[in-house]
Amino acid sequence: MVSVAFLTLLERKVLGYIQIRKGPNKIGFLGILQPFCDAVKLFTKEQVRPVLSNFFVFYFSPVISLFLSLFIWLCFPYLVKFYSFEYGVLFFFCCLSFGVYIIMIAGWSSNSIYALLGALRSIAQTISYEVALVLILIVILFILGSFNLLYFELFQNYLWFFFLFFPVGVIWVISRLAETNRTPFDFAEGESELVSGFNIEYGAGGFALIFLAEYARILFIRILFSVLFLGSTRISFFFFVKLNFISFFFIWVRGAFPRYRYDKLIFIAWKSYLPISLNLLFLIIFFLIIIF
């Protein structure tokens, strides 16, 4: 949770300097206490709910969303090996797919047309990119022969997968931006037509929980990219350097690129990334059959 708080501070400061302004700089030294002030403000506001909403589903969907975002961290290969189980990648797929249901429930239970449209667009976007994402990981899993995330560290001692499968690495980065609703693919929050997407009716603590869940998932995705493609050793200083670089890259993309068009995003997913991933998968299977 502390990492999520300071990730939001980093984002606001970097975006501020990209837009030639200071960003948060009043609370504490260089605005370092700003995330805690935001949290206090959100959790002390009055909890308001729409009269026509389905109360219990509306109320508990942010809680379940945060639970899933924290539950997904169990598949990270910790050094103590309590949770470094053999099917870590499969567990990651399952937890990631459950997020779609939470978005659908949150948008539907609000009984608002804006929230429902935002949820539908977010679900279509997430499902479209999950297909290519799963195929990309299957390509690497065929080479490793295991679902254990520890093997990614062992196999990348001399050459990172990002350079070995460079097009796949680039597709993964772009798919991650779309999967986590980050700019330039944040169509669930298209202000011109959808206001704030599926969470438009949430305020105070409910919005804070959705916000925390989203950034916890984004932080885990960045750590996972470092493990999968950049050969990270978790006890090294360079692991944190890579993580900060990936975080800066995601924020820089938000500050540098405008929002994409929605139909083009879906077009890229089904007409470009899916054929590339499938062809690469067939190529890897062909080579493995020849070798073995």
Secondary structure, DSSP 8 states (H G I E B T S, - for coil): -HHHHHHHHHHHHHHHHHTTS--S-SSSGGGTTHHHHHHHHHHHS-----TTS-HHHHHHHHHHHHHHHHHGGGGS--TT-SS--TTHHHHHHHHHHHHHHHHHHHHHHTT-HHHHHHHHHHHHHHHHHHHHHHHHHHHHHHHH----THHHHHHTSSS-HHHHTHHHHHHHHHHHHHHTT-TTS-GGG-HHHHTTGGGTT--HHHHHHHHHHHHHHHHHHHHHHHHHHS---TTSHHHHHHHHHHHHHHHHHHHHS----HHHHHHHIIIIIHHHHHHHHHHHHHHHHHH-
